[in-house]
Amino acid sequence: MGGQQRNVQPFSDEDASIETMSHCSGFSDPASFTEEGPEVDEEATQEDFEYKLKGFIDLTLDKSVKTRQAALEGLKNALTSKILYEFILERRMTLTDSIERCIKKGKSDEQAAAARLACLLCVQLGSGIESEEILKTLGPVLKKIICDGTASIQARQACATCLGVCCFIVTDDITELYSTMECLENIFTKSYQRETDTNGISSTHNTVLHINALLAWTLLLTICPVSEVKKKLEMHLHKLPNLLSCDDVNMRIAAGETLALLFELARETEADFFYEDMELLTQKLRALATDGNKHRAKVDKRKQRSAFRDVLRAVEERDFPTETIKFGPERMYIDCWVKKQTYDTFKEILGSGMQYHLQSNEFLRNVFELGPPVMLDAATLKTMKISRFERHLYNSAAFKARTKARSKCRDKRTDVGEFF
């Protein structure tokens, strides 16, 4: 008889996770695709890139939770970094099935990662039939998780954002739009009811879910017909100010910015729009814009005061502080609350890939009315490119300037933000 054989597992679940995560890290920064370096075979590089992506798609079915989650993150990072329309189009059904399985059978982090990936699929595919099919498949699953009180808050909030964004992209189906808004309303309006005797609305572990549902609902309101906008204004304009008393600073800011957007829409739909409780509302907004409550963290107070100065100007003076967004040789002006809400939503989804997508993603360029992508020749791109050494010098100088300015503030024991 031969010696006893030992079972050897050459590639364990843990090894798979480590291997997958190491590949994923290569997709973490969009800038990594445009760094200077020796000339390479672009076709071979693209083939290698797609080979890795195919590997990630296969690994979304792996037995290991860590491996599946790392694969989802790898795909997400790749989709924020490059336009992969053709690649996704060929594998849309496979990807949708994998996402559906991860949301249905996964837990917390995996469900959230799958929902974020679903968002990016629709952002890449745009407002065509393909995105409609994705929403038809995933919509019921997302709604089920959002309404499931036993599911993790992290999964529910990611699903709420995903549902809102995917529905925004697939704008043709008005029935689905209203159904989605109702689903999100059922979540965030629970914050209306959480009133206490003395401190307004208390913050709970569900608050972060309510914030995401409110922001997703607000995004969808921006594409509603005028008749529906009027209905929503009647339903929410007198209740939303209650959320300004919430303990959570992010809920206060979300409610304030939603109010500013509602006032903007109301004034667009009715030239003689009149709000009965204007004096009481402006008092609340002014108090939040100058809040000096010692029990609140300094960072929260600064963030809140900055946001509510803009909200107060919008409600009281119909003013909006225009912001300029630069990407490549182009620039875009954020000049109203509707545009700000839309930009902030996609910036949250795309992260550091937002500028790249503003340059190259036809769907996003249509949303922001930027026209077709600007084609630049190699010579122009070369003149725009900064060498690594020049970038290093610039960053060093900027860092020294910041350090010097902060040192002065520390020496004088001043906190400029506290005086405004």
C-alpha positions as CSV (number, residue, x, y, z in Angstrom):
1,M,0.0,0.0,0.0
2,G,1.2,3.5,-0.8
3,G,1.8,6.1,1.8
4,Q,-1.2,8.1,3.0
5,Q,-1.8,11.0,0.6
6,R,-2.2,14.5,2.0
7,N,-5.0,16.7,0.7
8,V,-3.5,19.8,-0.8
9,Q,-5.5,22.9,-1.6
10,P,-3.2,24.9,-3.9
11,F,-5.5,28.0,-4.0
12,S,-7.5,28.6,-0.9
13,D,-10.4,31.0,-0.4
14,E,-8.1,33.3,1.5
15,D,-5.5,33.1,-1.2
16,A,-8.2,34.0,-3.7
17,S,-9.1,37.0,-1.7
18,I,-5.6,38.2,-1.5
19,E,-5.0,37.6,-5.2
20,T,-8.2,39.4,-6.1
21,M,-7.6,42.4,-3.8
22,S,-4.1,42.8,-5.3
23,H,-5.6,43.0,-8.8
24,C,-8.3,45.4,-7.5
25,S,-5.8,47.8,-6.2
26,G,-4.6,48.5,-9.8
27,F,-8.0,50.0,-10.6
28,S,-8.2,52.3,-7.5
29,D,-7.0,55.5,-9.2
30,P,-8.1,56.7,-12.6
31,A,-4.9,58.8,-12.8
32,S,-3.0,55.5,-13.0
33,F,-4.2,55.0,-16.5
34,T,-2.8,58.3,-17.7
35,E,0.6,58.4,-16.0
36,E,3.7,59.1,-18.1
37,G,6.0,56.2,-18.8
38,P,7.6,54.2,-21.6
39,E,5.5,53.5,-24.6
40,V,3.5,50.3,-24.4
41,D,1.4,48.2,-26.8
42,E,-2.1,49.7,-26.2
43,E,-3.8,46.7,-27.7
44,A,-2.0,44.2,-25.4
45,T,-2.6,46.5,-22.4
46,Q,-6.4,46.6,-23.2
47,E,-6.5,42.8,-23.6
48,D,-4.7,42.3,-20.3
49,F,-7.2,44.8,-18.7
50,E,-10.2,43.0,-20.1
51,Y,-8.8,39.6,-19.1
52,K,-8.6,40.8,-15.4
53,L,-12.2,42.1,-15.6
54,K,-13.4,38.8,-16.9
55,G,-11.6,37.2,-14.0
56,F,-13.5,39.6,-11.6
57,I,-16.8,38.7,-13.2
58,D,-16.1,35.0,-12.7
59,L,-15.0,35.6,-9.0
60,T,-18.4,37.2,-8.2
61,L,-19.7,33.6,-8.1
62,D,-16.9,32.4,-5.8
63,K,-17.7,30.6,-2.5
64,S,-15.6,33.0,-0.5
65,V,-17.4,36.2,0.7
66,K,-14.2,38.1,0.7
67,T,-13.4,37.1,-2.8
68,R,-16.8,38.0,-4.1
69,Q,-16.7,41.4,-2.4
70,A,-13.1,42.1,-3.7
71,A,-14.2,41.2,-7.2
72,L,-17.2,43.6,-7.0
73,E,-14.9,46.4,-5.8
74,G,-12.4,45.6,-8.6
75,L,-15.2,45.9,-11.2
76,K,-16.5,49.1,-9.5
77,N,-13.0,50.7,-9.6
78,A,-12.5,49.8,-13.2
79,L,-15.9,51.2,-14.2
80,T,-15.2,54.5,-12.5
81,S,-11.8,54.7,-14.2
82,K,-12.6,53.9,-17.9
83,I,-15.5,54.0,-20.4
84,L,-16.2,50.3,-20.9
85,Y,-19.4,50.4,-22.9
86,E,-18.7,47.7,-25.4
87,F,-17.2,45.3,-22.8
88,I,-20.2,45.8,-20.5
89,L,-22.8,45.5,-23.3
90,E,-21.5,42.0,-24.2
91,R,-21.7,40.9,-20.6
92,R,-24.6,42.9,-19.3
93,M,-26.8,39.9,-18.5
94,T,-24.0,38.0,-16.8
95,L,-23.1,41.1,-14.7
96,T,-26.8,41.7,-13.8
97,D,-27.3,38.1,-12.7
98,S,-24.2,38.3,-10.5
99,I,-25.3,41.6,-8.9
100,E,-28.8,40.2,-8.3
101,R,-27.3,37.1,-6.7
102,C,-25.0,39.1,-4.4
103,I,-27.8,41.4,-3.3
104,K,-30.2,38.6,-2.7
105,K,-27.9,36.1,-0.9
106,G,-25.1,38.4,0.3
107,K,-24.8,40.3,3.6
108,S,-24.2,44.0,4.4
109,D,-20.8,44.9,2.7
110,E,-21.4,42.6,-0.3
111,Q,-24.9,43.8,-0.9
112,A,-23.7,47.4,-0.7
113,A,-20.8,46.7,-3.1
114,A,-23.2,45.0,-5.6
115,A,-25.6,48.0,-5.4
116,R,-22.8,50.4,-6.1
117,L,-21.7,48.3,-9.1
118,A,-25.3,48.3,-10.5
119,C,-25.3,52.1,-10.4
120,L,-22.1,52.2,-12.4
121,L,-23.5,49.8,-15.0
122,C,-26.3,52.1,-15.7
123,V,-24.0,55.2,-15.7
124,Q,-21.9,53.4,-18.3
125,L,-24.7,52.2,-20.5
126,G,-26.8,55.4,-20.3
127,S,-30.5,55.9,-20.8
128,G,-31.1,53.1,-23.3
129,I,-33.0,49.8,-23.3
130,E,-30.0,48.1,-21.6
131,S,-30.4,50.2,-18.5
132,E,-34.1,49.7,-18.6
133,E,-33.6,45.9,-18.5
134,I,-31.2,46.2,-15.6
135,L,-33.7,48.2,-13.6
136,K,-36.5,45.8,-14.4
137,T,-34.4,42.9,-13.1
138,L,-32.9,44.7,-10.0
139,G,-35.7,47.1,-9.1
140,P,-37.9,44.6,-7.2
141,V,-34.8,43.2,-5.4
142,L,-33.6,46.7,-4.4
143,K,-37.0,47.7,-3.1
144,K,-37.2,44.6,-1.1
145,I,-33.9,45.3,0.7
146,I,-34.8,48.9,1.2
147,C,-38.0,48.0,3.0
148,D,-36.5,45.1,4.9
149,G,-36.1,46.1,8.5
150,T,-33.9,43.1,9.2
151,A,-31.3,44.0,6.5
152,S,-28.2,46.0,7.4
153,I,-28.5,49.8,7.3
154,Q,-25.4,49.9,5.0
155,A,-27.1,47.6,2.5
156,R,-30.4,49.5,2.6
157,Q,-28.8,52.9,2.1
158,A,-26.7,51.7,-0.8
159,C,-29.8,50.1,-2.4
160,A,-31.8,53.4,-1.9
161,T,-29.1,55.4,-3.7
162,C,-28.8,52.7,-6.4
163,L,-32.6,52.6,-7.0
164,G,-32.8,56.4,-7.2
165,V,-29.9,56.8,-9.6
166,C,-30.9,53.9,-11.9
167,C,-34.4,55.3,-12.1
168,F,-33.0,58.8,-12.9
169,I,-31.1,57.3,-15.8
170,V,-34.1,55.3,-17.1
171,T,-36.3,58.4,-17.4
172,D,-38.8,57.1,-20.0
173,D,-41.0,55.0,-17.6
174,I,-43.1,57.5,-15.7
175,T,-44.9,54.7,-13.8
176,E,-41.6,53.3,-12.5
177,L,-40.5,56.9,-11.6
178,Y,-43.5,57.5,-9.4
179,S,-43.4,54.0,-7.9
180,T,-39.7,54.5,-6.9
181,M,-40.4,57.9,-5.4
182,E,-43.2,56.5,-3.3
183,C,-40.8,53.7,-2.1
184,L,-38.2,56.3,-1.0
185,E,-40.9,58.6,0.5
186,N,-42.0,55.7,2.7
187,I,-38.5,55.6,4.2
188,F,-37.5,59.2,4.8
189,T,-41.0,60.4,5.9
190,K,-40.5,58.2,9.0
191,S,-38.2,61.0,10.2
192,Y,-41.1,63.4,10.1
193,Q,-42.8,61.3,12.7
194,R,-39.9,61.0,15.1
195,E,-40.6,64.2,17.1
196,T,-39.7,64.5,20.7
197,D,-41.2,66.9,23.3
198,T,-38.1,69.1,23.7
199,N,-35.4,68.5,21.1
200,G,-37.2,68.2,17.9
201,I,-36.2,65.0,16.1
202,S,-33.9,62.5,17.7
203,S,-31.2,60.8,15.6
204,T,-31.4,57.0,15.4
205,H,-29.3,54.3,13.6
206,N,-31.9,54.6,10.7
207,T,-31.0,58.3,10.1
208,V,-28.3,57.5,7.5
209,L,-30.8,55.4,5.6
210,H,-33.4,58.3,5.7
211,I,-30.8,60.7,4.4
212,N,-29.9,58.5,1.4
213,A,-33.6,58.0,0.7
214,L,-34.3,61.7,0.9
215,L,-31.4,62.6,-1.5
216,A,-32.4,59.9,-4.0
217,W,-36.0,61.2,-3.9
218,T,-34.8,64.8,-4.4
219,L,-32.8,63.7,-7.5
220,L,-35.9,62.1,-9.0
221,L,-38.0,65.2,-8.2
222,T,-35.8,67.2,-10.6
223,I,-37.0,65.1,-13.6
224,C,-40.7,65.0,-12.6
225,P,-43.4,66.8,-14.8
226,V,-44.6,70.1,-13.4
227,S,-47.9,68.7,-12.3
228,E,-46.2,66.1,-10.1
229,V,-43.7,68.7,-8.7
230,K,-46.7,70.7,-7.5
231,K,-48.2,67.7,-5.8
232,K,-44.9,66.9,-4.0
233,L,-44.4,70.5,-3.0
234,E,-47.9,70.5,-1.3
235,M,-47.0,67.2,0.5
236,H,-43.5,68.0,1.7
237,L,-42.8,71.8,1.8
238,H,-44.4,72.2,5.3
239,K,-43.0,69.0,6.8
240,L,-39.4,69.1,5.7
241,P,-38.5,72.0,8.1
242,N,-39.1,69.5,10.9
243,L,-35.9,67.7,9.9
244,L,-33.9,70.8,10.5
245,S,-34.1,69.9,14.2
246,C,-32.6,66.5,13.8
247,D,-29.6,65.6,16.0
248,D,-27.6,64.4,12.9
249,V,-25.8,67.3,11.1
250,N,-25.9,65.4,7.8
251,M,-29.7,65.1,8.0
252,R,-30.0,68.8,8.8
253,I,-27.9,69.7,5.8
254,A,-29.7,67.3,3.5
255,A,-33.1,68.7,4.6
256,G,-31.8,72.3,4.2
257,E,-30.5,71.7,0.7
258,T,-33.7,69.8,-0.3
259,L,-35.7,72.8,0.9
260,A,-33.6,75.2,-1.2
261,L,-34.2,73.0,-4.3
262,L,-37.9,72.8,-3.5
263,F,-38.1,76.6,-3.3
264,E,-36.2,76.8,-6.6
265,L,-38.7,74.4,-8.3
266,A,-41.7,76.2,-6.7
267,R,-40.6,79.6,-8.0
268,E,-40.1,78.1,-11.5
269,T,-43.5,76.6,-11.6
270,E,-45.4,79.5,-10.0
271,A,-44.2,83.1,-10.6
272,D,-46.2,84.4,-7.6
273,F,-45.2,81.5,-5.3
274,F,-45.9,82.4,-1.6
275,Y,-44.8,80.4,1.4
276,E,-46.9,81.1,4.5
277,D,-44.4,80.2,7.2
278,M,-41.5,82.1,5.5
279,E,-40.6,84.1,8.6
280,L,-40.4,81.1,10.9
281,L,-38.4,79.1,8.3
282,T,-35.9,81.9,7.7
283,Q,-35.4,82.2,11.5
284,K,-34.6,78.5,11.7
285,L,-32.2,78.7,8.7
286,R,-30.5,81.8,10.1
287,A,-30.0,80.1,13.5
288,L,-28.4,77.1,11.7
289,A,-26.2,79.4,9.6
290,T,-24.8,81.1,12.7
291,D,-25.0,78.1,15.1
292,G,-22.6,78.4,18.0
293,N,-23.9,75.4,20.1
294,K,-21.0,74.3,22.3
295,H,-22.3,70.8,22.5
296,R,-21.7,70.2,18.7
297,A,-18.3,69.3,17.2
298,K,-16.4,72.2,15.5
299,V,-16.2,70.4,12.2
300,D,-19.9,69.8,12.2
301,K,-20.6,73.4,13.0
302,R,-18.4,74.7,10.2
303,K,-19.9,72.3,7.7
304,Q,-23.4,73.2,8.8
305,R,-22.9,77.0,8.8
306,S,-21.3,76.9,5.3
307,A,-24.2,74.9,3.9
308,F,-27.0,76.9,5.6
309,R,-25.5,80.3,4.5
310,D,-26.2,79.1,0.9
311,V,-29.6,77.7,1.8
312,L,-30.7,80.9,3.5
313,R,-29.6,83.0,0.5
314,A,-31.6,80.6,-1.8
315,V,-34.8,80.8,0.3
316,E,-34.6,84.4,1.3
317,E,-32.9,86.1,-1.7
318,R,-33.4,83.6,-4.5
319,D,-29.6,83.6,-4.9
320,F,-27.2,80.7,-5.7
321,P,-23.4,80.8,-5.3
322,T,-22.1,79.6,-8.8
323,E,-19.4,77.0,-8.7
324,T,-17.0,76.3,-11.5
325,I,-16.0,72.6,-12.2
326,K,-12.9,72.2,-14.4
327,F,-12.1,68.9,-16.2
328,G,-9.4,68.7,-18.9
329,P,-9.6,71.8,-21.2
330,E,-13.3,72.3,-20.3
331,R,-15.3,73.8,-17.5
332,M,-18.9,73.6,-16.3
333,Y,-20.8,76.0,-14.1
334,I,-23.0,74.8,-11.3
335,D,-25.5,77.7,-11.2
336,C,-28.7,76.2,-9.6
337,W,-29.7,73.8,-6.9
338,V,-31.1,71.2,-9.4
339,K,-27.7,71.1,-11.1
340,K,-25.9,70.9,-7.8
341,Q,-28.0,68.0,-6.5
342,T,-27.4,66.1,-9.8
343,Y,-23.6,66.8,-9.8
344,D,-23.2,65.9,-6.1
345,T,-25.0,62.6,-6.6
346,F,-22.8,61.4,-9.5
347,K,-19.7,62.8,-7.8
348,E,-20.6,60.5,-4.8
349,I,-20.9,57.5,-7.1
350,L,-17.9,58.1,-9.4
351,G,-15.5,59.6,-6.8
352,S,-12.2,60.5,-8.3
353,G,-13.4,59.3,-11.7
354,M,-16.0,62.1,-12.0
355,Q,-13.8,64.4,-14.1
356,Y,-12.9,61.6,-16.5
357,H,-16.6,60.7,-17.0
358,L,-17.5,64.4,-17.5
359,Q,-15.0,64.4,-20.3
360,S,-15.8,61.0,-21.9
361,N,-19.2,59.7,-20.8
362,E,-21.9,60.6,-23.3
363,F,-24.8,60.1,-20.9
364,L,-23.3,62.4,-18.2
365,R,-22.5,65.0,-20.9
366,N,-26.1,64.9,-22.0
367,V,-27.3,65.3,-18.4
368,F,-25.2,68.4,-18.0
369,E,-25.7,69.7,-21.5
370,L,-22.0,69.6,-22.4
371,G,-22.4,68.4,-26.0
372,P,-20.4,65.5,-27.5
373,P,-17.0,64.7,-26.0
374,V,-14.2,67.0,-27.1
375,M,-11.7,65.2,-29.3
376,L,-8.1,66.2,-28.6
377,D,-5.1,65.3,-30.8
378,A,-1.9,63.8,-29.3
379,A,0.0,67.2,-29.6
380,T,-2.6,69.0,-27.5
381,L,-2.8,66.3,-24.9
382,K,1.0,66.4,-24.6
383,T,1.1,70.2,-24.0
384,M,-1.6,69.8,-21.3
385,K,0.2,67.0,-19.5
386,I,2.4,67.9,-16.5
387,S,5.5,65.8,-15.9
388,R,5.8,63.9,-12.6
389,F,8.6,66.2,-11.5
390,E,6.6,69.4,-12.2
391,R,3.7,67.9,-10.3
392,H,5.9,67.0,-7.4
393,L,7.3,70.6,-7.2
394,Y,3.8,72.0,-7.4
395,N,2.5,69.7,-4.7
396,S,5.5,70.4,-2.4
397,A,5.0,74.2,-2.8
398,A,1.3,73.9,-2.1
399,F,2.0,71.7,1.0
400,K,4.5,74.2,2.4
401,A,2.1,77.1,1.9
402,R,-0.7,75.3,3.7
403,T,1.6,74.3,6.5
404,K,2.8,77.9,6.9
405,A,-0.8,79.3,6.9
406,R,-1.9,76.7,9.5
407,S,1.1,77.4,11.7
408,K,0.2,81.1,11.8
409,C,-3.3,80.2,12.9
410,R,-2.1,77.9,15.6
411,D,0.4,80.5,16.9
412,K,-2.4,83.1,17.2
413,R,-4.8,80.5,18.6
414,T,-7.4,81.6,16.1
415,D,-10.2,79.7,14.5
416,V,-11.3,81.8,11.5
417,G,-14.4,79.6,11.0
418,E,-15.8,80.4,14.4
419,F,-16.2,84.1,13.6
420,F,-18.5,83.6,10.6
